[in-house]
Amino acid sequence: MITKNDVVEALKKVNDPELHMDIWTLELVYNIDVNDDNVDVTMTFTSPACPYGPALLEDVKQKLKEVNGVKNVNVEVTFDPPWEPSEELRAMFGV
């Protein structure tokens, strides 16, 4: 059985190429739904014009399909709400 923790661990292996940090730590993932062998992820990018968006989506799908038991992956990108780094992330970036 696939758990949300399995999905989170896979998402921690997907790095934003500009910020050199994983998308989970960057808080780009808004929602995860696991239903049998299906995984649905709602996420965003650091900006709507993210040049790495398509590659990032493919990396998310690939990493999730590597999770034992996952058959189908659906990734929805939203900009509502727009991404804003948390105070913790700002501190990590030294801002």
C-alpha positions in Angstrom: 0.0 0.0 0.0 1.3 3.4 -1.0 1.5 6.0 1.8 1.6 9.7 1.8 5.0 9.4 3.4 6.2 7.3 0.4 5.1 10.1 -1.9 6.8 12.8 0.2 10.0 10.9 0.2 9.9 10.7 -3.6 9.2 14.4 -3.9 12.2 15.2 -1.7 14.3 13.8 -4.6 13.0 16.4 -7.1 15.2 19.5 -7.0 14.4 22.9 -8.3 17.3 23.5 -10.7 17.5 27.3 -9.9 17.3 27.1 -6.1 19.1 23.8 -5.7 16.6 22.6 -3.1 13.9 19.9 -3.2 10.3 20.9 -4.0 9.0 19.5 -0.7 11.3 21.7 1.4 10.5 24.7 -0.9 6.9 24.1 -0.1 5.9 23.9 -3.8 3.6 21.0 -3.1 0.2 22.0 -1.9 -1.7 18.7 -1.8 -1.1 15.0 -2.1 -3.9 12.4 -2.6 -3.2 8.7 -2.7 -6.0 6.4 -3.8 -5.1 2.8 -4.3 -2.3 2.9 -7.0 -3.1 6.5 -8.1 -1.2 9.6 -6.8 -2.5 13.1 -7.4 -0.3 16.0 -6.6 -1.2 19.7 -6.7 1.8 21.9 -6.8 3.1 25.2 -8.0 6.4 26.7 -9.3 8.4 29.6 -7.8 7.0 31.8 -10.6 4.4 31.3 -13.4 7.2 31.9 -16.0 9.4 29.2 -14.5 11.6 28.1 -17.4 12.2 24.7 -15.8 8.4 24.0 -15.3 8.0 21.3 -17.9 11.2 19.5 -16.8 10.2 19.8 -13.2 6.8 18.2 -13.9 8.5 15.3 -15.8 10.9 14.8 -12.9 8.0 14.7 -10.4 6.1 12.1 -12.5 9.2 10.0 -12.9 10.1 10.0 -9.2 6.5 9.1 -8.2 6.3 6.3 -10.7 9.4 4.8 -9.1 7.5 4.4 -5.8 6.5 0.8 -5.4 2.9 0.3 -6.3 2.3 3.6 -8.1 0.6 3.0 -11.4 -0.9 6.4 -12.3 0.4 9.9 -11.5 -1.5 13.1 -12.1 0.2 16.4 -11.4 -1.8 19.6 -11.4 -0.1 23.0 -11.4 -1.8 25.9 -9.8 -0.7 29.5 -9.0 -3.5 30.0 -6.5 -2.1 30.9 -4.1 1.1 32.1 -5.7 4.2 30.7 -4.1 5.8 32.8 -1.4 8.7 31.5 0.7 7.9 31.1 4.3 9.9 32.8 7.0 11.8 29.6 7.6 12.8 29.4 3.9 13.7 33.1 3.9 16.0 32.4 6.8 17.6 29.4 4.9 18.2 31.7 1.9 19.7 34.4 4.2 17.0 36.9 3.3 
